[in-house]
Amino acid sequence: MVSASHTPGASAGPQSSAGWDEPGIATLYLVSTPIGNLSDITLRALETLRQVDLVASEDTRKTGLLLKHFGIKKPQISFHEYNEDQAGAEILKRIAEGKSVALVTNAGTPGISDPGFSLVQRAIRAGVPVTMIPGPTAFVMALVLSGLPAHSFTFRGFPPRRPGKRRRFLASDRDLPHTLVYYESPHRLKAFLKDALAVLGDRQAALANELTKMFENVSRGKLSELLAQLGDVEPRGEYTIVIAGEGDSSSLRSSE
């Protein structure tokens, strides 16, 4: 076990994560998991999931399948956007009792457009050791594959669902010179692209979905071209949208 000898307490001075990823110290581990291809799991992720006392999961059923695939048996506690306060308090209570906890989401890196941010804040305030097992993140892969500048970018996560708020959200990005990255659900993808075209202009962009899976796809072109490509097709799965910044001179060609 990774537990038992540390009792976290509030700290008045600067905090450091150095040395916390060690046996014997009750710790909160943020564990990145595959975004589609189970072969992308890291050795450290598997080792951590085997050693912790408890796994906090966005969806216990999905995490249960992941653990079963790798022959790992661990108790789980549900932690998602609708129970963050209550579950977060329980997780910190378990750590205070000397139990180490691994936080995992349905896919990717906890805290990136997924539950986790509030728990990290609470852990830091409480002086609880918190560290991370890095791994897959969809927006990084999409950004690199887009062909747009990756040396400077802004990740904006999911835009608002309502049209008016979404347009205002995009308007705040209109004059930014660096690459813009968004997540969007399949049900609102076309509406988002139409609003992006209207607010940002017909910029170079890329749509990425099914990343790391058999039917991985990255479509590149102007926003108008990407909208035309979608046509009457009903998108499936979450998308990552990468859009050129204001004044970017990249000259991509449309491709499948």
N, C-alpha and C positions, 0 to 999 in steps of 0.2 A: 504493500500500500504506500501511498504518497502522503500519509497523514500523520497526525497524532502529537506532534511536539510543539506546535506554534500556536500561541493565542494572540490573534491580531488585536491591536489597539490603535486608537487615534494618534496621529503624529502631527506635531506642530510645524516641523521643518520639511525641507524637500524630501521627496520620496524617490526611491530607485527600485527598479525591478531586478537589478543584478543579483544573481545568486538565488533567486526564488524558484527557479525551475530545478529543484533538487529534492530528492527523497527526504521525508521527515518534516517537511514544511507544508502545512495545509494551505492550499493555493487555489485560486480561481484560474482555470485554463480556458482560453478562448481557442477552440479547435476548428480549423478550417477543414471542410469536407468537400468531396468532388462535386462539380457542378453538372455532371452528366456521365462521366466515364469513371467507374470505380477504380480503375488502375491508377488514377491520379492521387489516390490517398497516399500520404507520406508515411514513412516509417515512424517518425516522431508522433504523428497523429495516432497511429495504431498503438504505439507504446503507451502514450498518455491515456487513451481510452481504456486500456487494459489495467492501468495502475490506479486510476482515480477511484474514489469510493462511490461517486454518484455522477450521473450524466443529466444535465439540464437540457431539455430538448424543445425546440419550437413545435415539433410534431412527434410525439413519442412513437407513433406507428411507423413513420418513415425512418426515424433513427433506429428503431428496433430492427427494421429490415437491414439497415447498414451494419449494425452490430452483429446480427446473426450471420451475415455474409462473411464476416471476418472472424467468426467463432468467438465473439466477445459477449459475455453475460454480465450485465451491470444493471442495478436499479436505476430508474429514470424518474425525473420530476418534470412536469410540464412548465415551460417558460415561453410565453408568447406575448404579443402586443396587448392582449386583453387582460393579462393577469400579472403584468410586469411588477407592480408594487408588491402584491402579496407574495408572489413566487420569489421575487428578488430578496425580500426580507427572510424568507425561509432558507434560501441558498446561503446568505451571509450567516444565518444562525448555524447552519451545518458546518460552515468553514470555521466559525468560532469554536465549535465543539471538536475541532481537529480533523474534519473531513475535507478531502480535496474534491473539487467539483469541476467537471468539464462542461463547458457550454457549447452546444452545437446548434446550427440552424438547419433548415431543410437542404440547403446547398450553399457552398461558398464560405465566405468569411463572416463570422458573427460581428454585428455592429455596422456592416456595410449594407444599408437599406434592408436590414433585418434586425430582430431584437438583439440587444446586447449593450447598446450605448448607455442606457440608464443604469444597467447593472455595473458596468465598468465605473461610472461616476460614483455610485454608492460604495463600491469596493474601495476606491481610492480615498473617499472621505472617511471610511471606517478604518483605514490603514491595513486593509486586507491585501495580501500579496496577489497580484494579478499579472499574468503573462499570456503569451500567445503562441500557438503552433501555426505558423504561416502555411498558406496553401492557395488553392484556386480562388480567383475573383473574376467574375465575368467581364467587368468593365475594363480591366487591364488588358485582357486578351483581345477584346473587341477594339480597343484603342490602338493597339499595336498592329492588328490585322487591317485596320481601316485604311492605312496608308497616309493618314493625316498626321500633322506634327504631334509627336508625343512628348516632346521635351517640356512643354508647358500646356496644362489643360485644367479644366474645372469639371469635377464630377458632381452632378446635380441630383442624382438619384431619381426617384419617381416624381413626375410633375403632378400638380393638383388635378383632380378628376373633372371638375367643372370647367366648362369652356372659358368663362371670363377670367377666373383665377389662373387658368393655365396660360392664357395669353399674357396676362400681367407677369407671370412667372418667367415666360420667355422674353418678355420685353426687358426685364432686368438683366438679361444676358446679351442683349443685342449689340452693345458696343464693346464687349470683351474681345481682346485680340487673340486669345488662345482657344484651342480646341475645346468643344463642349461635349459632354458625355451624359446621356440620360438612360434610365430604364423605363420601359413601358409594357403594360399588359397587352396581349393580343387584341383584346376587345376595344382598346382605345388607341391602338397604334395609328390607324389612318387619320383619326381626328387630331392626334398629336402632330403628325406630319403636315397636315393641312394648316394647322395653326403655326407651326414652325416656318412653313413657307411664307405665310402671310406676314408674320412678325419679323423674321430674320432675313427674308429674301431667299432667292434660289441659290443656296450655297451648296458646295460639295459636301457629301455626307456618306455615311455607311450604315447599313442595317445588319446586325449580327444576331443570329439565333441558333439554337441547337448546338451551341459551342461544346466541343469535345465529344460530341455524339456522332453517330454514323452519318447523319444527314446535316452536319454542320454547314452553315451557309453564311457568307458575307457578301452582301450586294453593295456595290459602290456606284456613285453617280450624284447628280444634282438631286435636290429634294423633289423637284417635279418629276424627274425620271424614276425615282424610287416609288413615288406614289403611283405612277403609271404602271410600273412593274407589278405592283400589288393587284391592280385592277379590281376584279370582283372576287378575288381569292380571299378566303377567311383566314387570317393569320393564326398560327397556333404557337403556344409557348411564349415565354417572356422574351422581349427583344432588348437589345442594347443599341442605342442610336448615337452615333458619333457625328458631330457637325463641325465644319470648319469655323474658326473664329472670324471676327470682322476683319476684312482686309487680307485674309490668308490667300496667298497666290498659288497654292497647290493645284495642280491640273490633273485630277484623276479622270480616268475613263470608266464608263459604266462597264460592269462585268458581273457575272454570276458568282 
